Amino acid sequence: MSGSVTYTVQLRPEPEGGYTVLVPALPEVVSYGESREEALENGREAIHAVLEYYDAEGIPRPDDVVPLLELVTVAA
């Protein structure tokens, strides 16, 4: 893998502690870390592994996806 790429990650706090890492552009990436820093590092490693697989299989690397966040109010 040559050069560098940037992907948006989502850090989802987990009730038991730690963070799940999701990458909207790479749905195969689901990672976890007990701290924010560990979650980001584990996410980097998972992204790297997926991109290596894409490259080996000749799969084009997807562009980044930046999710839109909106608040929706519903009757409770």
Buried (B, 14 or more C-beta within 10 A) or exposed (E): EEEEEEBEBEBEEEEEEBBBBBBBBBEEBEBBBEEEEBBBBBBBEBBEEBBEEBEEEEEEBBEEEEEEEEEEEEEE
